[in-house]
Amino acid sequence: MDSNAKKMLWNMAGTAGLLMGLISTASMFIEQAMSTTQMPAFAVSVIGFILWAAETGGCIYLMQLYMKKFAAACPEADNRATFRMGMATALLSALVYSAASFANMAFISADYYAEQFDMMMQQMAPMMDSNTATVMDNMLSSMPQITFISNLIYCFLFGTVVSAILSRNIPSRDPFADYKPDQQ
């Protein structure tokens, strides 16, 4: 791949990654807002599932759309280059979403997560000894970092698998490309 194709790869991956990261971030904030409403738990679960399915389907669709755009804009791109573009998109999307979830846990909604953690600790207190309770309390301060790393790894791996699946047919292959009729 030449340098123009690499620039195009990173430009398209950056745009797609930003869009996908923002979609996932918006979904995270909507789900968090829904959990603080007075809606019945069943309704929150159903709406949360629908939101998750729309987010996942939307991100897969965007990945496919941008991979096709890349293949159309870069004629020398093969399936391997398209896969690389998808992987770059997955990495950048994972960075955007992981950074947003870190900021949410550490700064934006720190009180919300502390409340949730306290409620969980109160429910589990009868089942824990004092050492386990102390370790769990100490873990609260590391939760934003743990969330960042785990989201980064999960989102990147998920995006890489989606990219590998989609890139098999982008650009579409000509099964007769290597066929040369006998010259007589």
DACORFEN-V11813 format. One record per residue. N is the residue number from 1. PSI is psi in whole degrees, 0 to 359 (NA if undefined). OMEGA is omega in whole degrees, -180 to 180 (none if undefined). Layout:
# DACORFEN-V11813
n=N psi=PSI omega=OMEGA
n=N psi=PSI omega=OMEGA
This chain:
# DACORFEN-V11813
n=1 psi=135 omega=179
n=2 psi=175 omega=-174
n=3 psi=328 omega=177
n=4 psi=320 omega=178
n=5 psi=322 omega=178
n=6 psi=319 omega=177
n=7 psi=316 omega=179
n=8 psi=320 omega=178
n=9 psi=310 omega=-177
n=10 psi=327 omega=177
n=11 psi=312 omega=-180
n=12 psi=321 omega=178
n=13 psi=322 omega=179
n=14 psi=315 omega=179
n=15 psi=311 omega=-180
n=16 psi=318 omega=180
n=17 psi=319 omega=178
n=18 psi=315 omega=179
n=19 psi=313 omega=-179
n=20 psi=321 omega=177
n=21 psi=321 omega=178
n=22 psi=323 omega=176
n=23 psi=314 omega=-180
n=24 psi=322 omega=179
n=25 psi=316 omega=178
n=26 psi=319 omega=178
n=27 psi=318 omega=179
n=28 psi=314 omega=-179
n=29 psi=325 omega=177
n=30 psi=315 omega=178
n=31 psi=321 omega=179
n=32 psi=318 omega=179
n=33 psi=321 omega=179
n=34 psi=326 omega=-178
n=35 psi=343 omega=180
n=36 psi=357 omega=179
n=37 psi=175 omega=-179
n=38 psi=21 omega=179
n=39 psi=151 omega=176
n=40 psi=150 omega=-177
n=41 psi=323 omega=179
n=42 psi=316 omega=180
n=43 psi=319 omega=178
n=44 psi=319 omega=179
n=45 psi=316 omega=-179
n=46 psi=313 omega=179
n=47 psi=321 omega=177
n=48 psi=320 omega=178
n=49 psi=316 omega=179
n=50 psi=318 omega=179
n=51 psi=317 omega=178
n=52 psi=315 omega=-180
n=53 psi=318 omega=178
n=54 psi=319 omega=178
n=55 psi=311 omega=-178
n=56 psi=312 omega=179
n=57 psi=319 omega=179
n=58 psi=318 omega=180
n=59 psi=320 omega=178
n=60 psi=318 omega=178
n=61 psi=314 omega=179
n=62 psi=320 omega=178
n=63 psi=312 omega=-180
n=64 psi=317 omega=-179
n=65 psi=313 omega=-179
n=66 psi=329 omega=176
n=67 psi=320 omega=177
n=68 psi=320 omega=177
n=69 psi=317 omega=179
n=70 psi=314 omega=-179
n=71 psi=324 omega=179
n=72 psi=323 omega=-177
n=73 psi=339 omega=-177
n=74 psi=90 omega=-173
n=75 psi=333 omega=180
n=76 psi=358 omega=180
n=77 psi=131 omega=175
n=78 psi=189 omega=-179
n=79 psi=326 omega=180
n=80 psi=317 omega=178
n=81 psi=322 omega=178
n=82 psi=321 omega=176
n=83 psi=317 omega=178
n=84 psi=319 omega=178
n=85 psi=318 omega=177
n=86 psi=321 omega=177
n=87 psi=319 omega=178
n=88 psi=320 omega=177
n=89 psi=316 omega=180
n=90 psi=317 omega=180
n=91 psi=312 omega=-177
n=92 psi=321 omega=176
n=93 psi=317 omega=179
n=94 psi=322 omega=178
n=95 psi=316 omega=-180
n=96 psi=309 omega=-178
n=97 psi=319 omega=-179
n=98 psi=320 omega=178
n=99 psi=319 omega=179
n=100 psi=319 omega=180
n=101 psi=324 omega=175
n=102 psi=311 omega=-180
n=103 psi=322 omega=179
n=104 psi=314 omega=-179
n=105 psi=323 omega=-174
n=106 psi=326 omega=-171
n=107 psi=306 omega=-170
n=108 psi=308 omega=-176
n=109 psi=37 omega=-178
n=110 psi=321 omega=180
n=111 psi=320 omega=179
n=112 psi=313 omega=-178
n=113 psi=326 omega=176
n=114 psi=319 omega=176
n=115 psi=314 omega=180
n=116 psi=318 omega=180
n=117 psi=318 omega=179
n=118 psi=319 omega=178
n=119 psi=319 omega=179
n=120 psi=318 omega=-180
n=121 psi=322 omega=179
n=122 psi=322 omega=180
n=123 psi=325 omega=-176
n=124 psi=353 omega=-176
n=125 psi=317 omega=-180
n=126 psi=338 omega=-177
n=127 psi=355 omega=-175
n=128 psi=146 omega=172
n=129 psi=177 omega=-175
n=130 psi=326 omega=179
n=131 psi=317 omega=179
n=132 psi=318 omega=179
n=133 psi=321 omega=179
n=134 psi=316 omega=179
n=135 psi=318 omega=179
n=136 psi=319 omega=177
n=137 psi=320 omega=179
n=138 psi=332 omega=-179
n=139 psi=335 omega=-179
n=140 psi=322 omega=-179
n=141 psi=337 omega=179
n=142 psi=358 omega=-175
n=143 psi=318 omega=178
n=144 psi=320 omega=179
n=145 psi=318 omega=179
n=146 psi=317 omega=179
n=147 psi=317 omega=179
n=148 psi=308 omega=-177
n=149 psi=314 omega=-178
n=150 psi=320 omega=177
n=151 psi=320 omega=179
n=152 psi=313 omega=-179
n=153 psi=312 omega=-178
n=154 psi=310 omega=-177
n=155 psi=320 omega=179
n=156 psi=315 omega=180
n=157 psi=317 omega=179
n=158 psi=313 omega=179
n=159 psi=324 omega=178
n=160 psi=318 omega=178
n=161 psi=315 omega=178
n=162 psi=317 omega=179
n=163 psi=318 omega=179
n=164 psi=320 omega=-180
n=165 psi=313 omega=-177
n=166 psi=325 omega=-174
n=167 psi=347 omega=180
n=168 psi=331 omega=-178
n=169 psi=13 omega=178
n=170 psi=117 omega=-10
n=171 psi=157 omega=-179
n=172 psi=144 omega=-177
n=173 psi=145 omega=175
n=174 psi=112 omega=-177
n=175 psi=345 omega=-178
n=176 psi=14 omega=-176
n=177 psi=324 omega=-178
n=178 psi=357 omega=-178
n=179 psi=127 omega=176
n=180 psi=117 omega=-180
n=181 psi=151 omega=180
n=182 psi=133 omega=178
n=183 psi=120 omega=-179
n=184 psi=NA omega=none
